[in-house]
Amino acid sequence: MRVKCVLCDKIEKIKDESPLAKKLRNRPIHTYMCEACNSRIKDRTEERKASGNFVTYRDSSIDDTW
């Protein structure tokens, strides 16, 4: 299966039998990101977390009283 990275438009081939290929076929809302873009985003997110200027909104320490 040919897939295209949503960030860098790089076209790659993945196996048709892989779970990722099945996910992309059955749920069109899911998008593909190449390994280079995925690792770049992961590294930069870790840097922002380490700097202390990163807030996760799913954090349980935020008071959700309505």
mmCIF file of the N, C-alpha and C atoms, coordinates in Angstrom:
data_MODEL
# 
_entry.id   MODEL 
# 
loop_
_atom_site.group_PDB 
_atom_site.id 
_atom_site.type_symbol 
_atom_site.label_atom_id 
_atom_site.label_alt_id 
_atom_site.label_comp_id 
_atom_site.label_asym_id 
_atom_site.label_entity_id 
_atom_site.label_seq_id 
_atom_site.pdbx_PDB_ins_code 
_atom_site.Cartn_x 
_atom_site.Cartn_y 
_atom_site.Cartn_z 
_atom_site.occupancy 
_atom_site.B_iso_or_equiv 
_atom_site.pdbx_formal_charge 
_atom_site.auth_seq_id 
_atom_site.auth_comp_id 
_atom_site.auth_asym_id 
_atom_site.auth_atom_id 
_atom_site.pdbx_PDB_model_num 
ATOM 1   N N  . MET A 1 1  ? 0.851   -1.166 0.000  1.00 0.00 ? 1  MET A N  1 
ATOM 2   C CA . MET A 1 1  ? 0.000   0.000  0.000  1.00 0.00 ? 1  MET A CA 1 
ATOM 3   C C  . MET A 1 1  ? 0.899   1.233  0.000  1.00 0.00 ? 1  MET A C  1 
ATOM 4   N N  . ARG A 1 2  ? 0.563   2.183  -0.842 1.00 0.00 ? 2  ARG A N  1 
ATOM 5   C CA . ARG A 1 2  ? 1.309   3.439  -0.891 1.00 0.00 ? 2  ARG A CA 1 
ATOM 6   C C  . ARG A 1 2  ? 0.636   4.440  0.023  1.00 0.00 ? 2  ARG A C  1 
ATOM 7   N N  . VAL A 1 3  ? 1.429   5.114  0.843  1.00 0.00 ? 3  VAL A N  1 
ATOM 8   C CA . VAL A 1 3  ? 0.908   6.113  1.772  1.00 0.00 ? 3  VAL A CA 1 
ATOM 9   C C  . VAL A 1 3  ? 1.728   7.384  1.634  1.00 0.00 ? 3  VAL A C  1 
ATOM 10  N N  . LYS A 1 4  ? 1.122   8.489  2.001  1.00 0.00 ? 4  LYS A N  1 
ATOM 11  C CA . LYS A 1 4  ? 1.775   9.790  1.872  1.00 0.00 ? 4  LYS A CA 1 
ATOM 12  C C  . LYS A 1 4  ? 1.771   10.473 3.233  1.00 0.00 ? 4  LYS A C  1 
ATOM 13  N N  . CYS A 1 5  ? 2.911   10.962 3.650  1.00 0.00 ? 5  CYS A N  1 
ATOM 14  C CA . CYS A 1 5  ? 3.035   11.659 4.924  1.00 0.00 ? 5  CYS A CA 1 
ATOM 15  C C  . CYS A 1 5  ? 2.275   12.987 4.834  1.00 0.00 ? 5  CYS A C  1 
ATOM 16  N N  . VAL A 1 6  ? 1.511   13.295 5.880  1.00 0.00 ? 6  VAL A N  1 
ATOM 17  C CA . VAL A 1 6  ? 0.707   14.514 5.859  1.00 0.00 ? 6  VAL A CA 1 
ATOM 18  C C  . VAL A 1 6  ? 1.545   15.761 6.069  1.00 0.00 ? 6  VAL A C  1 
ATOM 19  N N  . LEU A 1 7  ? 2.747   15.633 6.606  1.00 0.00 ? 7  LEU A N  1 
ATOM 20  C CA . LEU A 1 7  ? 3.577   16.800 6.877  1.00 0.00 ? 7  LEU A CA 1 
ATOM 21  C C  . LEU A 1 7  ? 4.569   17.099 5.755  1.00 0.00 ? 7  LEU A C  1 
ATOM 22  N N  . CYS A 1 8  ? 5.288   16.093 5.310  1.00 0.00 ? 8  CYS A N  1 
ATOM 23  C CA . CYS A 1 8  ? 6.352   16.343 4.330  1.00 0.00 ? 8  CYS A CA 1 
ATOM 24  C C  . CYS A 1 8  ? 6.018   15.841 2.927  1.00 0.00 ? 8  CYS A C  1 
ATOM 25  N N  . ASP A 1 9  ? 4.852   15.228 2.727  1.00 0.00 ? 9  ASP A N  1 
ATOM 26  C CA . ASP A 1 9  ? 4.393   14.709 1.432  1.00 0.00 ? 9  ASP A CA 1 
ATOM 27  C C  . ASP A 1 9  ? 5.304   13.644 0.840  1.00 0.00 ? 9  ASP A C  1 
ATOM 28  N N  . LYS A 1 10 ? 6.040   12.947 1.698  1.00 0.00 ? 10 LYS A N  1 
ATOM 29  C CA . LYS A 1 10 ? 6.895   11.850 1.261  1.00 0.00 ? 10 LYS A CA 1 
ATOM 30  C C  . LYS A 1 10 ? 6.031   10.611 1.055  1.00 0.00 ? 10 LYS A C  1 
ATOM 31  N N  . ILE A 1 11 ? 6.201   9.930  -0.069 1.00 0.00 ? 11 ILE A N  1 
ATOM 32  C CA . ILE A 1 11 ? 5.418   8.739  -0.378 1.00 0.00 ? 11 ILE A CA 1 
ATOM 33  C C  . ILE A 1 11 ? 6.240   7.507  -0.020 1.00 0.00 ? 11 ILE A C  1 
ATOM 34  N N  . GLU A 1 12 ? 5.627   6.610  0.758  1.00 0.00 ? 12 GLU A N  1 
ATOM 35  C CA . GLU A 1 12 ? 6.286   5.379  1.195  1.00 0.00 ? 12 GLU A CA 1 
ATOM 36  C C  . GLU A 1 12 ? 5.371   4.202  0.924  1.00 0.00 ? 12 GLU A C  1 
ATOM 37  N N  . LYS A 1 13 ? 5.946   3.015  0.981  1.00 0.00 ? 13 LYS A N  1 
ATOM 38  C CA . LYS A 1 13 ? 5.172   1.792  0.841  1.00 0.00 ? 13 LYS A CA 1 
ATOM 39  C C  . LYS A 1 13 ? 5.144   1.071  2.180  1.00 0.00 ? 13 LYS A C  1 
ATOM 40  N N  . ILE A 1 14 ? 3.962   0.579  2.547  1.00 0.00 ? 14 ILE A N  1 
ATOM 41  C CA . ILE A 1 14 ? 3.833   -0.262 3.730  1.00 0.00 ? 14 ILE A CA 1 
ATOM 42  C C  . ILE A 1 14 ? 3.149   -1.554 3.306  1.00 0.00 ? 14 ILE A C  1 
ATOM 43  N N  . LYS A 1 15 ? 3.335   -2.599 4.084  1.00 0.00 ? 15 LYS A N  1 
ATOM 44  C CA . LYS A 1 15 ? 2.744   -3.889 3.753  1.00 0.00 ? 15 LYS A CA 1 
ATOM 45  C C  . LYS A 1 15 ? 1.223   -3.808 3.851  1.00 0.00 ? 15 LYS A C  1 
ATOM 46  N N  . ASP A 1 16 ? 0.544   -4.452 2.919  1.00 0.00 ? 16 ASP A N  1 
ATOM 47  C CA . ASP A 1 16 ? -0.918  -4.448 2.912  1.00 0.00 ? 16 ASP A CA 1 
ATOM 48  C C  . ASP A 1 16 ? -1.504  -5.171 4.122  1.00 0.00 ? 16 ASP A C  1 
ATOM 49  N N  . GLU A 1 17 ? -0.758  -6.105 4.685  1.00 0.00 ? 17 GLU A N  1 
ATOM 50  C CA . GLU A 1 17 ? -1.264  -6.901 5.798  1.00 0.00 ? 17 GLU A CA 1 
ATOM 51  C C  . GLU A 1 17 ? -0.980  -6.271 7.160  1.00 0.00 ? 17 GLU A C  1 
ATOM 52  N N  . SER A 1 18 ? -0.278  -5.166 7.193  1.00 0.00 ? 18 SER A N  1 
ATOM 53  C CA . SER A 1 18 ? 0.090   -4.566 8.480  1.00 0.00 ? 18 SER A CA 1 
ATOM 54  C C  . SER A 1 18 ? -1.125  -3.933 9.160  1.00 0.00 ? 18 SER A C  1 
ATOM 55  N N  . PRO A 1 19 ? -1.114  -3.871 10.486 1.00 0.00 ? 19 PRO A N  1 
ATOM 56  C CA . PRO A 1 19 ? -2.229  -3.241 11.204 1.00 0.00 ? 19 PRO A CA 1 
ATOM 57  C C  . PRO A 1 19 ? -2.414  -1.767 10.833 1.00 0.00 ? 19 PRO A C  1 
ATOM 58  N N  . LEU A 1 20 ? -1.309  -1.084 10.534 1.00 0.00 ? 20 LEU A N  1 
ATOM 59  C CA . LEU A 1 20 ? -1.403  0.317  10.132 1.00 0.00 ? 20 LEU A CA 1 
ATOM 60  C C  . LEU A 1 20 ? -2.142  0.462  8.810  1.00 0.00 ? 20 LEU A C  1 
ATOM 61  N N  . ALA A 1 21 ? -1.860  -0.417 7.861  1.00 0.00 ? 21 ALA A N  1 
ATOM 62  C CA . ALA A 1 21 ? -2.542  -0.371 6.568  1.00 0.00 ? 21 ALA A CA 1 
ATOM 63  C C  . ALA A 1 21 ? -4.034  -0.633 6.743  1.00 0.00 ? 21 ALA A C  1 
ATOM 64  N N  . LYS A 1 22 ? -4.373  -1.572 7.595  1.00 0.00 ? 22 LYS A N  1 
ATOM 65  C CA . LYS A 1 22 ? -5.779  -1.871 7.854  1.00 0.00 ? 22 LYS A CA 1 
ATOM 66  C C  . LYS A 1 22 ? -6.477  -0.671 8.486  1.00 0.00 ? 22 LYS A C  1 
ATOM 67  N N  . LYS A 1 23 ? -5.806  -0.021 9.426  1.00 0.00 ? 23 LYS A N  1 
ATOM 68  C CA . LYS A 1 23 ? -6.387  1.146  10.078 1.00 0.00 ? 23 LYS A CA 1 
ATOM 69  C C  . LYS A 1 23 ? -6.626  2.277  9.081  1.00 0.00 ? 23 LYS A C  1 
ATOM 70  N N  . LEU A 1 24 ? -5.669  2.480  8.186  1.00 0.00 ? 24 LEU A N  1 
ATOM 71  C CA . LEU A 1 24 ? -5.803  3.543  7.196  1.00 0.00 ? 24 LEU A CA 1 
ATOM 72  C C  . LEU A 1 24 ? -6.895  3.235  6.167  1.00 0.00 ? 24 LEU A C  1 
ATOM 73  N N  . ARG A 1 25 ? -7.057  1.961  5.835  1.00 0.00 ? 25 ARG A N  1 
ATOM 74  C CA . ARG A 1 25 ? -8.102  1.586  4.879  1.00 0.00 ? 25 ARG A CA 1 
ATOM 75  C C  . ARG A 1 25 ? -9.494  1.706  5.485  1.00 0.00 ? 25 ARG A C  1 
ATOM 76  N N  . ASN A 1 26 ? -9.659  1.240  6.695  1.00 0.00 ? 26 ASN A N  1 
ATOM 77  C CA . ASN A 1 26 ? -10.987 1.160  7.307  1.00 0.00 ? 26 ASN A CA 1 
ATOM 78  C C  . ASN A 1 26 ? -11.457 2.452  7.946  1.00 0.00 ? 26 ASN A C  1 
ATOM 79  N N  . ARG A 1 27 ? -10.544 3.315  8.316  1.00 0.00 ? 27 ARG A N  1 
ATOM 80  C CA . ARG A 1 27 ? -10.921 4.571  8.958  1.00 0.00 ? 27 ARG A CA 1 
ATOM 81  C C  . ARG A 1 27 ? -10.211 5.720  8.239  1.00 0.00 ? 27 ARG A C  1 
ATOM 82  N N  . PRO A 1 28 ? -10.842 6.321  7.262  1.00 0.00 ? 28 PRO A N  1 
ATOM 83  C CA . PRO A 1 28 ? -10.181 7.355  6.457  1.00 0.00 ? 28 PRO A CA 1 
ATOM 84  C C  . PRO A 1 28 ? -9.766  8.596  7.240  1.00 0.00 ? 28 PRO A C  1 
ATOM 85  N N  . ILE A 1 29 ? -10.316 8.807  8.427  1.00 0.00 ? 29 ILE A N  1 
ATOM 86  C CA . ILE A 1 29 ? -9.946  9.984  9.210  1.00 0.00 ? 29 ILE A CA 1 
ATOM 87  C C  . ILE A 1 29 ? -8.512  9.879  9.732  1.00 0.00 ? 29 ILE A C  1 
ATOM 88  N N  . HIS A 1 30 ? -7.993  8.657  9.875  1.00 0.00 ? 30 HIS A N  1 
ATOM 89  C CA . HIS A 1 30 ? -6.622  8.473  10.336 1.00 0.00 ? 30 HIS A CA 1 
ATOM 90  C C  . HIS A 1 30 ? -5.648  8.865  9.228  1.00 0.00 ? 30 HIS A C  1 
ATOM 91  N N  . THR A 1 31 ? -4.579  9.505  9.598  1.00 0.00 ? 31 THR A N  1 
ATOM 92  C CA . THR A 1 31 ? -3.591  9.948  8.625  1.00 0.00 ? 31 THR A CA 1 
ATOM 93  C C  . THR A 1 31 ? -2.246  9.291  8.915  1.00 0.00 ? 31 THR A C  1 
ATOM 94  N N  . TYR A 1 32 ? -1.379  9.303  7.924  1.00 0.00 ? 32 TYR A N  1 
ATOM 95  C CA . TYR A 1 32 ? -0.064  8.663  8.026  1.00 0.00 ? 32 TYR A CA 1 
ATOM 96  C C  . TYR A 1 32 ? 1.008   9.720  8.197  1.00 0.00 ? 32 TYR A C  1 
ATOM 97  N N  . MET A 1 33 ? 1.933   9.446  9.111  1.00 0.00 ? 33 MET A N  1 
ATOM 98  C CA . MET A 1 33 ? 3.112   10.284 9.296  1.00 0.00 ? 33 MET A CA 1 
ATOM 99  C C  . MET A 1 33 ? 4.343   9.397  9.179  1.00 0.00 ? 33 MET A C  1 
ATOM 100 N N  . CYS A 1 34 ? 5.316   9.828  8.381  1.00 0.00 ? 34 CYS A N  1 
ATOM 101 C CA . CYS A 1 34 ? 6.533   9.031  8.218  1.00 0.00 ? 34 CYS A CA 1 
ATOM 102 C C  . CYS A 1 34 ? 7.317   9.015  9.532  1.00 0.00 ? 34 CYS A C  1 
ATOM 103 N N  . GLU A 1 35 ? 8.256   8.108  9.617  1.00 0.00 ? 35 GLU A N  1 
ATOM 104 C CA . GLU A 1 35 ? 9.026   7.936  10.853 1.00 0.00 ? 35 GLU A CA 1 
ATOM 105 C C  . GLU A 1 35 ? 9.856   9.176  11.181 1.00 0.00 ? 35 GLU A C  1 
ATOM 106 N N  . ALA A 1 36 ? 10.400  9.847  10.162 1.00 0.00 ? 36 ALA A N  1 
ATOM 107 C CA . ALA A 1 36 ? 11.212  11.045 10.397 1.00 0.00 ? 36 ALA A CA 1 
ATOM 108 C C  . ALA A 1 36 ? 10.368  12.162 11.017 1.00 0.00 ? 36 ALA A C  1 
ATOM 109 N N  . CYS A 1 37 ? 9.188   12.401 10.481 1.00 0.00 ? 37 CYS A N  1 
ATOM 110 C CA . CYS A 1 37 ? 8.312   13.447 11.023 1.00 0.00 ? 37 CYS A CA 1 
ATOM 111 C C  . CYS A 1 37 ? 7.808   13.063 12.415 1.00 0.00 ? 37 CYS A C  1 
ATOM 112 N N  . ASN A 1 38 ? 7.471   11.809 12.581 1.00 0.00 ? 38 ASN A N  1 
ATOM 113 C CA . ASN A 1 38 ? 6.979   11.336 13.880 1.00 0.00 ? 38 ASN A CA 1 
ATOM 114 C C  . ASN A 1 38 ? 8.034   11.509 14.965 1.00 0.00 ? 38 ASN A C  1 
ATOM 115 N N  . SER A 1 39 ? 9.276   11.141 14.673 1.00 0.00 ? 39 SER A N  1 
ATOM 116 C CA . SER A 1 39 ? 10.339  11.282 15.673 1.00 0.00 ? 39 SER A CA 1 
ATOM 117 C C  . SER A 1 39 ? 10.676  12.752 15.927 1.00 0.00 ? 39 SER A C  1 
ATOM 118 N N  . ARG A 1 40 ? 10.601  13.590 14.882 1.00 0.00 ? 40 ARG A N  1 
ATOM 119 C CA . ARG A 1 40 ? 10.861  15.015 15.060 1.00 0.00 ? 40 ARG A CA 1 
ATOM 120 C C  . ARG A 1 40 ? 9.820   15.645 15.983 1.00 0.00 ? 40 ARG A C  1 
ATOM 121 N N  . ILE A 1 41 ? 8.565   15.324 15.795 1.00 0.00 ? 41 ILE A N  1 
ATOM 122 C CA . ILE A 1 41 ? 7.505   15.862 16.648 1.00 0.00 ? 41 ILE A CA 1 
ATOM 123 C C  . ILE A 1 41 ? 7.660   15.341 18.073 1.00 0.00 ? 41 ILE A C  1 
ATOM 124 N N  . LYS A 1 42 ? 7.995   14.060 18.201 1.00 0.00 ? 42 LYS A N  1 
ATOM 125 C CA . LYS A 1 42 ? 8.174   13.470 19.528 1.00 0.00 ? 42 LYS A CA 1 
ATOM 126 C C  . LYS A 1 42 ? 9.313   14.160 20.279 1.00 0.00 ? 42 LYS A C  1 
ATOM 127 N N  . ASP A 1 43 ? 10.441  14.373 19.600 1.00 0.00 ? 43 ASP A N  1 
ATOM 128 C CA . ASP A 1 43 ? 11.596  15.005 20.237 1.00 0.00 ? 43 ASP A CA 1 
ATOM 129 C C  . ASP A 1 43 ? 11.290  16.438 20.662 1.00 0.00 ? 43 ASP A C  1 
ATOM 130 N N  . ARG A 1 44 ? 10.640  17.194 19.808 1.00 0.00 ? 44 ARG A N  1 
ATOM 131 C CA . ARG A 1 44 ? 10.337  18.586 20.144 1.00 0.00 ? 44 ARG A CA 1 
ATOM 132 C C  . ARG A 1 44 ? 9.302   18.682 21.261 1.00 0.00 ? 44 ARG A C  1 
ATOM 133 N N  . THR A 1 45 ? 8.367   17.747 21.293 1.00 0.00 ? 45 THR A N  1 
ATOM 134 C CA . THR A 1 45 ? 7.394   17.733 22.379 1.00 0.00 ? 45 THR A CA 1 
ATOM 135 C C  . THR A 1 45 ? 8.080   17.429 23.700 1.00 0.00 ? 45 THR A C  1 
ATOM 136 N N  . GLU A 1 46 ? 8.998   16.482 23.694 1.00 0.00 ? 46 GLU A N  1 
ATOM 137 C CA . GLU A 1 46 ? 9.752   16.160 24.916 1.00 0.00 ? 46 GLU A CA 1 
ATOM 138 C C  . GLU A 1 46 ? 10.569  17.364 25.379 1.00 0.00 ? 46 GLU A C  1 
ATOM 139 N N  . GLU A 1 47 ? 11.131  18.126 24.443 1.00 0.00 ? 47 GLU A N  1 
ATOM 140 C CA . GLU A 1 47 ? 11.883  19.330 24.810 1.00 0.00 ? 47 GLU A CA 1 
ATOM 141 C C  . GLU A 1 47 ? 10.967  20.364 25.470 1.00 0.00 ? 47 GLU A C  1 
ATOM 142 N N  . ARG A 1 48 ? 9.763   20.547 24.925 1.00 0.00 ? 48 ARG A N  1 
ATOM 143 C CA . ARG A 1 48 ? 8.826   21.511 25.511 1.00 0.00 ? 48 ARG A CA 1 
ATOM 144 C C  . ARG A 1 48 ? 8.353   21.048 26.877 1.00 0.00 ? 48 ARG A C  1 
ATOM 145 N N  . LYS A 1 49 ? 8.143   19.756 27.051 1.00 0.00 ? 49 LYS A N  1 
ATOM 146 C CA . LYS A 1 49 ? 7.751   19.233 28.359 1.00 0.00 ? 49 LYS A CA 1 
ATOM 147 C C  . LYS A 1 49 ? 8.845   19.486 29.385 1.00 0.00 ? 49 LYS A C  1 
ATOM 148 N N  . ALA A 1 50 ? 10.094  19.291 28.978 1.00 0.00 ? 50 ALA A N  1 
ATOM 149 C CA . ALA A 1 50 ? 11.223  19.483 29.892 1.00 0.00 ? 50 ALA A CA 1 
ATOM 150 C C  . ALA A 1 50 ? 11.408  20.954 30.252 1.00 0.00 ? 50 ALA A C  1 
ATOM 151 N N  . SER A 1 51 ? 11.000  21.869 29.362 1.00 0.00 ? 51 SER A N  1 
ATOM 152 C CA . SER A 1 51 ? 11.192  23.297 29.630 1.00 0.00 ? 51 SER A CA 1 
ATOM 153 C C  . SER A 1 51 ? 10.199  23.819 30.668 1.00 0.00 ? 51 SER A C  1 
ATOM 154 N N  . GLY A 1 52 ? 9.094   23.111 30.863 1.00 0.00 ? 52 GLY A N  1 
ATOM 155 C CA . GLY A 1 52 ? 8.099   23.548 31.834 1.00 0.00 ? 52 GLY A CA 1 
ATOM 156 C C  . GLY A 1 52 ? 7.021   24.437 31.231 1.00 0.00 ? 52 GLY A C  1 
ATOM 157 N N  . ASN A 1 53 ? 7.103   24.768 29.964 1.00 0.00 ? 53 ASN A N  1 
ATOM 158 C CA . ASN A 1 53 ? 6.108   25.615 29.310 1.00 0.00 ? 53 ASN A CA 1 
ATOM 159 C C  . ASN A 1 53 ? 5.082   24.800 28.535 1.00 0.00 ? 53 ASN A C  1 
ATOM 160 N N  . PHE A 1 54 ? 4.889   23.570 28.903 1.00 0.00 ? 54 PHE A N  1 
ATOM 161 C CA . PHE A 1 54 ? 3.993   22.676 28.185 1.00 0.00 ? 54 PHE A CA 1 
ATOM 162 C C  . PHE A 1 54 ? 2.891   22.234 29.129 1.00 0.00 ? 54 PHE A C  1 
ATOM 163 N N  . VAL A 1 55 ? 1.653   22.407 28.714 1.00 0.00 ? 55 VAL A N  1 
ATOM 164 C CA . VAL A 1 55 ? 0.516   22.011 29.538 1.00 0.00 ? 55 VAL A CA 1 
ATOM 165 C C  . VAL A 1 55 ? -0.272  20.949 28.794 1.00 0.00 ? 55 VAL A C  1 
ATOM 166 N N  . THR A 1 56 ? -0.466  19.802 29.422 1.00 0.00 ? 56 THR A N  1 
ATOM 167 C CA . THR A 1 56 ? -1.342  18.794 28.844 1.00 0.00 ? 56 THR A CA 1 
ATOM 168 C C  . THR A 1 56 ? -2.724  19.028 29.419 1.00 0.00 ? 56 THR A C  1 
ATOM 169 N N  . TYR A 1 57 ? -3.705  19.140 28.587 1.00 0.00 ? 57 TYR A N  1 
ATOM 170 C CA . TYR A 1 57 ? -5.055  19.447 29.036 1.00 0.00 ? 57 TYR A CA 1 
ATOM 171 C C  . TYR A 1 57 ? -5.797  18.229 29.547 1.00 0.00 ? 57 TYR A C  1 
ATOM 172 N N  . ARG A 1 58 ? -5.224  17.070 29.452 1.00 0.00 ? 58 ARG A N  1 
ATOM 173 C CA . ARG A 1 58 ? -5.802  15.868 30.018 1.00 0.00 ? 58 ARG A CA 1 
ATOM 174 C C  . ARG A 1 58 ? -5.219  15.582 31.395 1.00 0.00 ? 58 ARG A C  1 
ATOM 175 N N  . ASP A 1 59 ? -4.469  16.494 31.921 1.00 0.00 ? 59 ASP A N  1 
ATOM 176 C CA . ASP A 1 59 ? -3.830  16.335 33.208 1.00 0.00 ? 59 ASP A CA 1 
ATOM 177 C C  . ASP A 1 59 ? -4.884  16.337 34.310 1.00 0.00 ? 59 ASP A C  1 
ATOM 178 N N  . SER A 1 60 ? -4.766  15.443 35.268 1.00 0.00 ? 60 SER A N  1 
ATOM 179 C CA . SER A 1 60 ? -5.756  15.360 36.337 1.00 0.00 ? 60 SER A CA 1 
ATOM 180 C C  . SER A 1 60 ? -5.596  16.460 37.371 1.00 0.00 ? 60 SER A C  1 
ATOM 181 N N  . SER A 1 61 ? -4.509  17.218 37.319 1.00 0.00 ? 61 SER A N  1 
ATOM 182 C CA . SER A 1 61 ? -4.315  18.286 38.305 1.00 0.00 ? 61 SER A CA 1 
ATOM 183 C C  . SER A 1 61 ? -5.135  19.526 37.982 1.00 0.00 ? 61 SER A C  1 
ATOM 184 N N  . ILE A 1 62 ? -5.681  19.621 36.775 1.00 0.00 ? 62 ILE A N  1 
ATOM 185 C CA . ILE A 1 62 ? -6.525  20.759 36.426 1.00 0.00 ? 62 ILE A CA 1 
ATOM 186 C C  . ILE A 1 62 ? -7.888  20.551 37.051 1.00 0.00 ? 62 ILE A C  1 
ATOM 187 N N  . ASP A 1 63 ? -8.395  21.576 37.700 1.00 0.00 ? 63 ASP A N  1 
ATOM 188 C CA . ASP A 1 63 ? -9.664  21.483 38.394 1.00 0.00 ? 63 ASP A CA 1 
ATOM 189 C C  . ASP A 1 63 ? -10.805 21.566 37.377 1.00 0.00 ? 63 ASP A C  1 
ATOM 190 N N  . ASP A 1 64 ? -11.610 20.489 37.285 1.00 0.00 ? 64 ASP A N  1 
ATOM 191 C CA . ASP A 1 64 ? -12.699 20.427 36.322 1.00 0.00 ? 64 ASP A CA 1 
ATOM 192 C C  . ASP A 1 64 ? -14.063 20.603 36.984 1.00 0.00 ? 64 ASP A C  1 
ATOM 193 N N  . THR A 1 65 ? -14.167 21.477 37.927 1.00 0.00 ? 65 THR A N  1 
ATOM 194 C CA . THR A 1 65 ? -15.453 21.687 38.576 1.00 0.00 ? 65 THR A CA 1 
ATOM 195 C C  . THR A 1 65 ? -16.320 22.586 37.722 1.00 0.00 ? 65 THR A C  1 
ATOM 196 N N  . TRP A 1 66 ? -17.560 22.200 37.558 1.00 0.00 ? 66 TRP A N  1 
ATOM 197 C CA . TRP A 1 66 ? -18.506 22.974 36.745 1.00 0.00 ? 66 TRP A CA 1 
ATOM 198 C C  . TRP A 1 66 ? -19.511 23.574 37.648 1.00 0.00 ? 66 TRP A C  1 
# 
